[in-house]
Amino acid sequence: MIKYALKCAGGHEFDSWFPSAASYDAQTAQGQIGCPICGSSEIGKAIMAPAVYHGESIAAPAEADALRARKIAELRALRHYVMGVTEDVGRRFPEEARRIAEGSGEERPIRGQATAEEAKALHEEGIAILPLPLVPEDLN
């Protein structure tokens, strides 16, 4: 099987799979490939990024599952550590972070909630903050 990025005469781009390059050529010559957006049968190959071998072997599904489980365990351990060494200031996080940065608040590690806008403002003010990564059970 081979996957091609295709483009119709109307400029719509889409992907399609073919049993072989020869099969793609034959179907194109007979007008059997149609754009799923506009129906045009004037189809050509679009520019594609090649698959590049990086020197690492592709993990088998069982190895990939084990790797994912290990990474999730590492994220859980990181979260557990951070929860143990920081004070939860909740929604007051932006204000507390500013007070600490200005020197008017007690110097201590804190955690809490901030909106994307609040986090961006803290960053623009030169206050170093980091988001705490989520683990799958956080999304339940």
Long-range contacts (C-beta under 8 A, 24 or more apart in sequence): 4-45, 4-46, 4-48, 5-45, 5-46, 5-47, 5-48, 6-33, 6-43, 6-44, 6-45, 6-46, 7-43, 7-44, 7-45, 7-46, 8-35, 8-37, 8-38, 8-40, 8-42, 8-43, 9-40, 9-42, 9-43, 10-35, 10-37, 10-38, 10-40, 12-36, 12-37, 12-38, 12-40, 13-46, 72-135, 72-136, 75-133, 75-134, 75-135, 76-135, 78-133, 79-132, 79-133, 79-135, 82-111, 82-132, 83-111, 85-109, 86-110, 86-111, 87-111, 88-112, 93-118, 94-118, 94-119, 94-121, 94-122, 97-122, 97-127, 97-129, 98-122, 98-125, 98-127, 101-125, 101-126, 101-127
